Amino acid sequence: MFNNERYNRNILVKEIGEDGQKTLLNSKVLIAGAGGLGSTVIANLASVGIGNLGIVDNDKLELSNLNRQYIHKFDNIGKNKVKSAKEWIKSFNTDINVEIYEIRLDENNYKDIINSYDLIIDCFDSYKSKFLLNKIAVENNKTLIHGGVTEFYGQAMVIIPNKTACLNCLIPDINSDAYVIKGVISPAVSTIASIQSMEAVKILLAIGEPLTNQLLTYDGLKMEFKKINIQKNPNCPLCNQA
């Protein structure tokens, strides 16, 4: 049984109701990254009552993270982010089961992690990690909710293996090793992460229209959203191999 009062405003939404809330509480979501995007995704999913959250990240909390990674406390600087995130979740919502993976995800260690999750949310902050996660998701038939943000700008899309375009379809020739630290402002991060969270709820409940074969872009300076239609690349080596 769950606390109806805690989730009352969810249950009042006709597309959710008590049955939908039970579905959310039984769902399992893996959050890849506990930094800026991950902080808002974690807060949103813990609030809405996703009952089983996995968090993978090997970074430690730094002072420069706190302009956007607001679930982490100042006192936790130097602590691994997944431990700090679990601490926050447990203080906020005791209904949530949390598994943490204090590792850098790679092609040798992911299988024992991803198998039990219904979907994966990409909250990584480097091209290399994002494209690796895309490869892992496509090859293992796991729905992936991509998000990326820099400065005032961001983007999001949903990838369903064998059905929709993946990151490689979108950017086939990117140098995934390229990584330049850029500035980023918290409202832009929270905006994209909230979109990712909404997509997760929609997918888990099979409601609405997910952002498949569409790249949603956000320009915070103009306060402008655009949807760019994309297609599965028939020559994508990743999709075709999968």
Backbone hydrogen bonds in HBPLUS format (Angstrom, degrees):
<---DONOR---> <-ACCEPTOR-->    atom                        ^
c    i                          cat <-CA-CA->   ^        H-A-AA   ^      H-
h    n   atom  resd res      DA  || num        DHA   H-A  angle D-A-AA Bond
n    s   type  num  typ     dist DA aas  dist angle  dist       angle   num
A0007-TYR N   A0003-ASN O   3.44 MM   4  6.82 157.0  2.50 151.6 157.1     1
A0008-ASN N   A0005-GLU O   3.32 MM   3  4.91 168.6  2.33 101.5 102.9     2
A0010-ASN N   A0007-TYR O   2.99 MM   3  5.25 126.8  2.29 104.5 119.0     3
A0011-ILE N   A0007-TYR O   2.91 MM   4  6.19 165.3  1.93 161.0 165.4     4
A0012-LEU N   A0008-ASN O   2.98 MM   4  6.20 144.4  2.11 146.8 155.8     5
A0013-VAL N   A0010-ASN O   2.97 MM   3  5.51 152.8  2.05 112.7 121.1     6
A0016-ILE N   A0013-VAL O   2.84 MM   3  5.42 157.5  1.89 119.7 127.4     7
A0017-GLY N   A0013-VAL O   3.05 MM   4  6.10 135.2  2.26 160.1 170.6     8
A0020-GLY N   A0016-ILE O   2.89 MM   4  4.36 133.9  2.10 149.9 144.7     9
A0021-GLN N   A0017-GLY O   3.06 MM   4  6.27 153.2  2.13 143.8 151.4    10
A0022-LYS N   A0018-GLU O   2.97 MM   4  6.22 152.7  2.04 147.4 154.3    11
A0023-THR N   A0019-ASP O   3.00 MM   4  6.31 151.1  2.08 144.2 152.4    12
A0024-LEU N   A0020-GLY O   2.93 MM   4  6.28 156.7  1.98 149.8 155.4    13
A0025-LEU N   A0021-GLN O   2.95 MM   4  6.20 160.6  1.99 149.4 154.4    14
A0026-ASN N   A0022-LYS O   3.00 MM   4  6.20 132.8  2.23 140.9 153.0    15
A0026-ASN N   A0023-THR O   3.16 MM   3  5.16 133.1  2.40  95.0 107.8    16
A0027-SER N   A0024-LEU O   3.09 MM   3  5.06 154.1  2.16 101.2 109.4    17
A0051-GLY N   A0024-LEU O   3.08 MM  27  6.41 157.3  2.13 127.6 130.7    18
A0052-ASN N   A0027-SER O   3.17 MM  25  6.08 127.1  2.46 155.6 167.6    19
A0118-ASP N   A0028-LYS O   2.72 MM  90  5.34 150.4  1.81 138.5 147.5    20
A0029-VAL N   A0052-ASN O   2.97 MM  23  6.42 159.4  2.02 165.7 168.0    21
A0054-GLY N   A0029-VAL O   2.89 MM  25  6.19 162.0  1.92 152.5 154.4    22
A0030-LEU N   A0119-LEU O   3.07 MM  89  6.43 171.1  2.07 160.0 162.1    23
A0121-ILE N   A0030-LEU O   2.87 MM  91  6.27 158.3  1.92 166.3 171.1    24
A0031-ILE N   A0054-GLY O   2.70 MM  23  5.93 174.2  1.71 156.7 156.8    25
A0056-VAL N   A0031-ILE O   3.10 MM  25  6.51 159.3  2.14 159.6 162.8    26
A0032-ALA N   A0121-ILE O   2.94 MM  89  5.99 170.7  1.95 165.7 168.8    27
A0123-CYS N   A0032-ALA O   2.87 MM  91  5.26 140.2  2.03 135.7 144.2    28
A0033-GLY N   A0056-VAL O   2.91 MM  23  5.73 131.0  2.16 147.1 162.1    29
A0039-SER N   A0035-GLY O   2.81 MM   4  5.69 145.0  1.93 137.6 145.3    30
A0041-VAL N   A0037-LEU O   3.00 MM   4  6.20 168.1  2.01 159.0 162.9    31
A0042-ILE N   A0038-GLY O   2.76 MM   4  5.78 165.4  1.78 150.9 155.4    32
A0043-ALA N   A0039-SER O   3.00 MM   4  6.17 161.7  2.03 143.4 148.8    33
A0044-ASN N   A0040-THR O   2.86 MM   4  6.01 163.7  1.89 152.4 156.8    34
A0045-LEU N   A0041-VAL O   2.88 MM   4  6.01 172.1  1.88 157.9 160.2    35
A0046-ALA N   A0042-ILE O   2.94 MM   4  5.95 156.4  1.99 148.2 154.8    36
A0047-SER N   A0043-ALA O   3.00 MM   4  6.04 146.3  2.12 138.0 147.5    37
A0048-VAL N   A0044-ASN O   2.91 MM   4  6.16 158.7  1.96 151.9 157.2    38
A0049-GLY N   A0045-LEU O   3.08 MM   4  6.06 129.8  2.34 132.3 143.9    39
A0050-ILE N   A0045-LEU O   2.95 MM   5  5.42 177.0  1.95 159.3 159.1    40
A0097-ASN N   A0051-GLY O   2.81 MM  46  6.00 176.2  1.81 155.0 153.6    41
A0053-LEU N   A0097-ASN O   2.90 MM  44  6.27 164.1  1.93 172.5 172.3    42
A0099-GLU N   A0053-LEU O   2.93 MM  46  6.38 159.2  1.97 153.4 159.7    43
A0055-ILE N   A0099-GLU O   2.93 MM  44  6.43 149.7  2.03 157.1 167.0    44
A0101-TYR N   A0055-ILE O   2.87 MM  46  6.13 150.7  1.95 163.9 163.8    45
A0057-ASP N   A0101-TYR O   3.16 MM  44  6.52 158.3  2.21 162.3 165.7    46
A0081-LYS N   A0059-ASP O   2.98 MM  22  6.07 171.0  1.99 154.4 154.8    47
A0061-LEU N   A0079-LYS O   2.88 MM  18  5.72 168.0  1.90 157.5 156.4    48
A0078-GLY N   A0061-LEU O   2.85 MM  17  5.18 155.8  1.91 134.5 142.2    49
A0065-ASN N   A0062-GLU O   3.00 MM   3  5.45 157.1  2.05 112.6 120.1    50
A0066-LEU N   A0063-LEU O   3.17 MM   3  5.75 157.5  2.22 117.4 122.8    51
A0068-ARG N   A0065-ASN O   3.21 MM   3  6.24 171.0  2.22 129.7 131.9    52
A0069-GLN N   A0065-ASN O   3.03 MM   4  5.76 145.7  2.15 148.6 156.4    53
A0072-HIS N   A0069-GLN O   3.29 MM   3  6.14 161.7  2.33 120.1 125.3    54
A0076-ASN N   A0073-LYS O   2.89 MM   3  5.30 155.1  1.96 110.7 119.1    55
A0077-ILE N   A0074-PHE O   3.18 MM   3  5.73 165.3  2.20 120.7 121.0    56
A0079-LYS N   A0076-ASN O   2.82 MM   3  5.33 162.0  1.85 141.9 144.9    57
A0084-SER N   A0080-ASN O   3.08 MM   4  6.40 160.1  2.12 153.0 159.2    58
A0085-ALA N   A0081-LYS O   2.78 MM   4  5.94 155.5  1.83 149.5 156.4    59
A0086-LYS N   A0082-VAL O   2.95 MM   4  6.10 159.5  2.00 143.1 148.3    60
A0087-GLU N   A0083-LYS O   3.01 MM   4  6.17 156.7  2.06 144.5 151.0    61
A0088-TRP N   A0084-SER O   3.08 MM   4  6.39 151.7  2.16 143.4 150.4    62
A0089-ILE N   A0085-ALA O   2.94 MM   4  6.26 167.0  1.96 156.5 159.4    63
A0090-LYS N   A0086-LYS O   2.97 MM   4  6.12 170.9  1.98 156.5 158.6    64
A0091-SER N   A0087-GLU O   3.15 MM   4  6.29 139.4  2.32 137.9 148.2    65
A0091-SER N   A0088-TRP O   3.13 MM   3  5.19 126.6  2.43  96.4 110.4    66
A0092-PHE N   A0088-TRP O   3.03 MM   4  6.20 129.2  2.30 143.4 157.3    67
A0092-PHE N   A0089-ILE O   3.01 MM   3  5.07 136.0  2.21  98.5 111.4    68
A0093-ASN N   A0089-ILE O   2.78 MM   4  5.85 175.4  1.78 170.7 169.7    69
A0096-ILE N   A0093-ASN O   3.33 MM   3  6.07 167.4  2.35 118.9 121.7    70
A0109-ASN N   A0106-ASP O   3.31 MM   3  5.71 154.9  2.38 109.2 115.6    71
A0113-ILE N   A0110-TYR O   2.87 MM   3  5.22 145.1  1.99 110.7 122.2    72
A0114-ILE N   A0110-TYR O   3.03 MM   4  6.19 162.9  2.06 171.0 175.6    73
A0117-TYR N   A0114-ILE O   3.12 MM   3  5.67 170.4  2.13 124.5 127.4    74
A0120-ILE N   A0143-THR O   2.96 MM  23  6.29 164.9  1.98 161.9 166.9    75
A0145-ILE N   A0120-ILE O   2.91 MM  25  6.36 156.0  1.96 154.5 162.5    76
A0122-ASP N   A0145-ILE O   2.85 MM  23  5.88 164.1  1.87 146.6 152.1    77
A0130-LYS N   A0126-SER O   2.99 MM   4  6.21 160.4  2.03 153.0 159.2    78
A0131-PHE N   A0127-TYR O   2.86 MM   4  6.04 166.1  1.88 162.2 164.4    79
A0132-LEU N   A0128-LYS O   3.04 MM   4  6.14 147.8  2.15 141.6 150.7    80
A0133-LEU N   A0129-SER O   2.93 MM   4  6.09 159.5  1.97 145.5 151.1    81
A0134-ASN N   A0130-LYS O   2.92 MM   4  6.15 152.5  1.99 143.5 151.4    82
A0135-LYS N   A0131-PHE O   3.04 MM   4  6.18 156.0  2.10 138.4 144.2    83
A0136-ILE N   A0132-LEU O   2.89 MM   4  6.20 162.5  1.92 154.1 158.9    84
A0137-ALA N   A0133-LEU O   2.88 MM   4  6.05 164.2  1.91 151.8 156.0    85
A0138-VAL N   A0134-ASN O   2.98 MM   4  6.14 169.1  1.99 153.0 155.8    86
A0139-GLU N   A0135-LYS O   2.97 MM   4  6.03 169.0  1.98 152.8 156.4    87
A0140-ASN N   A0136-ILE O   3.06 MM   4  6.04 131.6  2.31 139.0 150.6    88
A0142-LYS N   A0137-ALA O   2.92 MM   5  4.73 170.6  1.93 139.3 142.5    89
A0141-ASN N   A0138-VAL O   3.41 MM   3  5.22 170.4  2.42 101.8 103.8    90
A0144-LEU N   A0159-ILE O   2.93 MM  15  5.08 165.9  1.95 150.6 155.0    91
A0159-ILE N   A0144-LEU O   2.78 MM  15  5.08 170.0  1.79 162.8 165.4    92
A0146-HIS N   A0157-MET O   2.81 MM  11  5.28 142.5  1.95 161.5 170.8    93
A0157-MET N   A0146-HIS O   3.18 MM  11  5.28 153.4  2.26 131.4 134.5    94
A0148-GLY N   A0155-GLN O   3.02 MM   7  5.38 152.3  2.10 148.5 148.8    95
A0155-GLN N   A0148-GLY O   2.88 MM   7  5.38 146.0  2.00 153.9 156.3    96
A0150-THR N   A0153-TYR O   2.90 MM   3  5.44 159.0  1.95 148.3 153.9    97
A0153-TYR N   A0150-THR O   2.85 MM   3  5.44 164.9  1.87 145.9 146.5    98
A0151-GLU N   A0183-GLY O   2.78 MM  32  5.19 143.6  1.92 138.7 139.9    99
A0185-ILE N   A0151-GLU O   3.38 MM  34  5.77 161.5  2.42 136.8 131.6   100
A0220-GLY N   A0152-PHE O   2.83 MM  68  5.00 156.4  1.89 151.7 155.8   101
A0154-GLY N   A0218-TYR O   3.07 MM  64  5.04 150.6  2.16 136.0 139.3   102
A0218-TYR N   A0154-GLY O   2.85 MM  64  5.04 152.1  1.92 147.8 143.8   103
A0156-ALA N   A0216-LEU O   2.91 MM  60  5.26 139.6  2.08 142.0 153.4   104
A0216-LEU N   A0156-ALA O   2.93 MM  60  5.26 166.8  1.95 168.6 165.1   105
A0158-VAL N   A0211-LEU O   2.78 MM  53  5.14 159.5  1.82 145.8 139.1   106
A0163-LYS N   A0160-ILE O   3.02 MM   3  5.60 155.9  2.08 140.5 144.2   107
A0164-THR N   A0160-ILE O   3.01 MM   4  5.37 155.7  2.07 160.2 159.5   108
A0169-CYS N   A0166-CYS O   3.08 MM   3  5.18 124.2  2.40  98.0 112.2   109
A0170-LEU N   A0166-CYS O   3.11 MM   4  6.44 151.1  2.19 147.8 156.0   110
A0171-ILE N   A0167-LEU O   2.84 MM   4  6.06 166.3  1.86 156.8 159.6   111
A0178-ALA N   A0175-ASN O   3.03 MM   3  5.65 160.9  2.06 117.2 123.2   112
A0188-ALA N   A0185-ILE O   3.05 MM   3  5.77 131.5  2.29 122.5 133.7   113
A0189-VAL N   A0185-ILE O   3.33 MM   4  6.62 158.9  2.37 148.8 155.1   114
A0190-SER N   A0186-SER O   2.86 MM   4  6.08 168.6  1.88 166.1 168.9   115
A0191-THR N   A0187-PRO O   2.99 MM   4  6.01 148.2  2.10 136.8 145.0   116
A0192-ILE N   A0188-ALA O   3.24 MM   4  6.50 169.1  2.25 152.6 153.0   117
A0193-ALA N   A0189-VAL O   2.97 MM   4  6.12 167.1  1.99 155.6 159.9   118
A0194-SER N   A0190-SER O   2.89 MM   4  5.90 147.0  2.00 140.4 148.6   119
A0195-ILE N   A0191-THR O   3.14 MM   4  6.43 147.3  2.25 142.4 151.0   120
A0196-GLN N   A0192-ILE O   2.95 MM   4  6.32 158.2  2.00 151.4 157.4   121
A0197-SER N   A0193-ALA O   2.92 MM   4  6.16 153.6  1.99 142.6 149.9   122
A0198-MET N   A0194-SER O   2.93 MM   4  6.16 155.1  1.99 144.5 150.7   123
A0199-GLU N   A0195-ILE O   2.95 MM   4  6.21 158.5  1.99 151.9 157.6   124
A0200-ALA N   A0196-GLN O   2.99 MM   4  6.28 150.3  2.08 145.1 153.3   125
A0201-VAL N   A0197-SER O   3.09 MM   4  6.45 160.1  2.13 151.3 155.1   126
A0202-LYS N   A0198-MET O   2.99 MM   4  6.25 166.8  2.01 154.0 157.5   127
A0203-ILE N   A0199-GLU O   2.91 MM   4  6.08 161.9  1.95 151.4 156.1   128
A0204-LEU N   A0200-ALA O   2.94 MM   4  6.09 169.3  1.95 156.1 159.1   129
A0205-LEU N   A0201-VAL O   3.01 MM   4  6.10 151.5  2.09 148.3 155.7   130
A0206-ALA N   A0202-LYS O   2.79 MM   4  5.62 110.4  2.28 135.3 152.2   131
A0207-ILE N   A0202-LYS O   2.97 MM   5  4.99 159.2  2.02 138.4 144.8   132
A0206-ALA N   A0203-ILE O   3.20 MM   3  4.89 148.1  2.31  93.8 103.3   133
A0212-THR N   A0210-PRO O   2.81 MM   2  5.55 140.4  1.97 102.6  91.0   134
A0230-ILE N   A0213-ASN O   3.01 MM  17  5.01 173.6  2.01 123.5 124.9   135
A0215-LEU N   A0228-ILE O   2.83 MM  13  5.04 162.7  1.86 143.0 147.8   136
A0228-ILE N   A0215-LEU O   2.86 MM  13  5.04 162.4  1.89 138.8 144.8   137
A0217-THR N   A0226-LYS O   2.80 MM   9  5.24 165.6  1.82 156.8 161.5   138
A0226-LYS N   A0217-THR O   3.03 MM   9  5.24 151.7  2.11 138.0 143.7   139
A0219-ASP N   A0224-GLU O   2.87 MM   5  5.17 155.1  1.93 152.4 160.0   140
A0223-MET N   A0219-ASP O   2.78 MM   4  5.55 115.3  2.20 137.1 155.9   141
A0224-GLU N   A0219-ASP O   3.01 MM   5  5.17 155.9  2.07 137.5 144.9   142
A0236-CYS N   A0233-ASN O   3.01 MM   3  5.17 168.5  2.02 115.1 116.8   143
A0240-ASN N   A0236-CYS O   2.98 MM   4  6.00 169.1  2.00 159.1 162.8   144
A0241-GLN N   A0237-PRO O   3.05 MM   4  5.82 149.9  2.14 128.5 137.0   145
A0242-ALA N   A0238-LEU O   2.92 MM   4  6.11 158.3  1.97 150.0 156.2   146
